[in-house]
Amino acid sequence: MNTAWTFIEKFCLFVATGFGVSLVAPFAPGTFGSLPGVALAYATTRLPLWLQIPACTTLAILAIPFCEVAERMLGVKDDGRITADEWMLFPLAVAGIPLGELPWWSIIVFFVVVRVVDIVKPPPARSLQAIPGGRGIVVDDFIANLYSLAINHLLFQLLFR
C-alpha cells in the first residue's frame, strides 16, 4: 500500500472495497464485496417508497467518487476489488420490496439475481463501462440494477405474494 496516500484516499478505498472485504476475499471479490449491500438494502426498504427512490439515487451518486478514487489508487480500470458500485446500488434492485416481511432466504434469491445480471450486463450496461472513471464504474451497475429491480419484483410477485 502506498504510504503517500492521504487519509481520505485510504478511507475511499476502504469504502469502495466493501469495507475491505473484497481485498481479503479468497475468490469472487465482487460478490463478497457486495455483501455490505444486504444490510443497506434492509435499511432502505424499511423506508416508505417515496424515500427509497431518493435514497437509492443518492447512494448511486455517492458511489461515483469512492469508485473514482479507488480506481486511481489501484491503477486498474474498474478493478474487480472495487465494489461500492455493487453494494451501494444493491438497494435499488430491491426498492419497493418489503424485505423485513419476507422469509430470510428471500434476500439470497434477490442477491443472486443482482449478481447474475451484473455479470451478464445486458445492453446498454456493458457498453457504458467504457465511460472513464467512477461514472463508468457506477453507470453500468445502475442500469444492471434496474434490470434486477424488474426481475426481483417479478420474483416477489411469483414467490412471495
N, C-alpha and C positions, 0 to 999 in steps of 0.2 A: 504494500500500500504506500502510496506517495505521501511522505510526511509533510510535503509543502501544501497539501490540500487544507483549505480552511475548515473550521468547524461547520460552517453552513454547507459546504460541499460534502463533507462526511455525513452530515445529517440527511441531506438529499439522497445520497447513495443508500443510506440505511433505509429510508422510506421507500425508495424506488426498488429495492430488492426485497420487498415484503418484510421489512424489519430484519433484514439479514438472512431470512430463511432460504432464499434462492442461492445465496452464496455458499451455504453449507449443505444443500440438498445433494444426496448421493447420486440422484438421477432426476430427470424431468424437473429442472429448476423452475420452469414456468408454471407447472402445476402446483408444486409445493409453495412457491412464492405467491400463488393466488389464494392460498388458504386464509390469509387475514380478511379477504373479501367476504368470507362467510359471516363473520361477526358483524362486519359493516352492513351486510345485507339484512341480517336480523334486526339491526338497529334502525335502518332506514325504512324497512317495511312496517315498522310499528307506527310510523308517522302517517297522517292522513295523505291520501294520494296527491292532493294539491300541494303538499310539501315535499313528497318524494321526488317529484319531477324536478323542481329546482335544486334539491339536494343532489340528485344524480348528475345534473348538468354542472353544478359547482364542483363535484368530485372529479368529473372528466376534465374540466378546465384546470383544476389544481394538479392533476396528474402530469400535465404537459411540462411545467418547469422541473419537476422531480425527474422525469424521464430525460429531459434535455441535459441536465447536469450529470446524471448517471452515465448517459451515453458518452459525453465528453470525457468523463473520468475513466471509464472502462476502455475507451478508444475503439469501440466496435459499434457499427451501425445496428441499432435495435438488438443489442446483446440479449440473449435468452435469459440472462440473470436479472434483467430489468423487468419487474413485474407490477409496478404501480399501475400500468395500463390495464392489467388484468384485475388486480384486487380492488382498485379504486373504482373500476367500472362494473364490477360484478353486481352491485345493487341495481344498476339499470336493467339487467337481464331478468330480475325478479320483481321489478316495480309493480305494485298493484296486487301482488300475491301475498296473502296473509301467512307468512312463514311460521309465525308463532302458534298458529292454529292447526298446523298440519303435522303429520307423523314425522319423527326425527329424520327418517330416511328420505323424505322428500327433497331436502337440501342436496343430498347426494345426486339425485336424479337431475336437478336443475344445474348443479355444478358440472356434471358430466356433459350435459348439453352445451354449456358455455365453452368448456374445454375443446369439445369436438368441433364446434362451429369456429372457434378461434384457430384451430389447426387447419381446417378446410379453407377458411377465409373466402366465403362466397363473394362474387362481384358486388360492388366495386371495391370491397375491403382490401383484397390483395394488392391491387394497383395503387391504392392510396398509401401503402407503406413506403413508396418512393419519395413522398414528401419529406424534406430534410428535418432533422432534429426531433424534438419532443412532440411536435404536432403530428409528424408522420408515425411515430410510435403509438400515439393515442388514437388518431382518427380511424385507423383500420380496426382497432378493437371496439371503438364506439359503434361503427357500422355492424361489426360481427355481433355485438351485444344487442343491437336492435333485432337482428335475425333471431338470436337466442331468446329475446323477450317474447317474440311471436310464438316460437316453438314451446317455450315454457308455459305460456298462457294456454296454449292448446293442450299440453300435458296436464296442466292444472284442471282444466275442464273435463278431460277424459278420465283422469285418475283419482281426483280428489273432490269432485262435485257429485 
